[in-house]
Amino acid sequence: MLTVPTIRDVNGTWELSAATAADRQRLERLWQLYRHDLSEFRDCHPDVLAAHPGAWRIGFQNGNPKAARFRRRLAADVGAGVQETLEPVPGKPHIPHDVFLAFTVGA
């Protein structure tokens, strides 16, 4: 079963619910659209951060080593004063702590 939340129009009101197998094709199409629309921004994360100077805080889970390495490298490349902390996930004591990188991007 898919666990992605979906929003449905139910009798004129909007309802948020878990996606089901029936939503798979729609979600795949949305993902393709998302990938296409953002294709021009691939590999430009440092530029995006530089365009928004100030304090940044990026959270992630260590369970995805490639993503964790990417985020740490990104923070080190564009940020100053990088600090890493582990914080429990609110309401979910059974899962690993979130990792947060706090840093500042200059003007």
C-alpha positions in Angstrom: 0.0 0.0 0.0 1.2 3.5 -0.8 1.6 5.8 2.1 1.7 9.1 0.2 -1.0 11.5 1.4 -3.5 12.6 -1.3 -6.1 15.3 -1.4 -9.5 14.5 -2.8 -12.5 16.6 -3.5 -15.4 15.0 -1.6 -18.8 16.6 -2.2 -17.3 20.1 -2.5 -14.9 19.7 0.4 -11.3 18.7 0.4 -10.1 15.7 2.3 -6.6 14.5 3.1 -6.1 10.7 3.1 -3.5 8.1 2.4 -3.0 7.1 -1.2 -4.0 3.6 -2.3 -3.0 1.4 -5.1 -5.8 3.1 -7.2 -3.8 6.3 -6.9 -0.6 4.9 -8.3 -0.9 6.0 -11.9 -1.9 9.5 -10.9 1.1 9.7 -8.5 3.5 8.5 -11.1 2.3 11.1 -13.5 2.7 13.8 -10.9 6.2 12.6 -10.1 7.1 12.9 -13.8 5.7 16.4 -14.0 7.6 17.4 -10.9 10.8 16.0 -12.3 10.3 17.7 -15.6 9.4 21.1 -14.1 12.4 21.1 -11.8 14.9 19.7 -14.3 16.4 23.2 -14.9 17.3 23.4 -11.2 19.2 20.1 -10.9 22.7 20.6 -9.4 22.0 24.3 -8.5 21.3 23.9 -4.8 24.3 26.1 -3.7 23.0 28.9 -6.0 19.5 28.6 -4.5 20.9 28.8 -1.0 23.1 31.7 -1.9 20.1 33.6 -3.3 18.5 33.4 0.2 21.2 34.5 2.7 20.6 34.0 6.3 20.2 31.2 8.8 19.3 27.8 7.5 18.3 24.6 9.2 18.0 21.4 7.2 16.7 18.2 8.7 17.1 14.6 7.5 17.4 11.0 8.6 20.7 9.2 8.5 19.0 6.1 7.1 19.6 7.4 3.6 23.5 7.6 3.5 23.7 9.2 0.1 21.2 12.0 1.0 23.0 12.5 4.3 26.3 12.9 2.6 24.8 15.3 0.1 23.3 17.5 2.8 26.4 17.6 4.8 28.5 18.4 1.8 26.1 21.1 0.7 26.1 22.7 4.1 29.9 22.6 4.3 30.2 24.1 0.7 27.9 27.1 1.2 27.4 27.5 4.9 29.4 29.1 7.7 29.4 27.8 11.3 27.8 24.5 10.5 26.4 22.7 13.6 25.0 19.2 13.5 22.5 18.1 16.2 20.4 15.0 16.8 16.8 15.5 17.9 14.0 13.0 18.7 11.2 12.9 16.2 8.1 14.4 18.0 5.6 11.7 18.8 7.7 8.9 17.3 10.1 7.7 19.9 10.5 4.3 18.1 12.3 5.8 15.1 15.9 7.2 14.9 16.5 10.8 15.8 16.4 13.4 13.0 19.7 15.0 12.1 19.7 18.8 11.8 22.3 21.0 10.2 22.2 24.6 11.2 24.4 27.1 9.3 24.4 30.6 7.9 24.7 31.6 4.3 26.3 35.0 3.6 24.9 37.7 1.3 
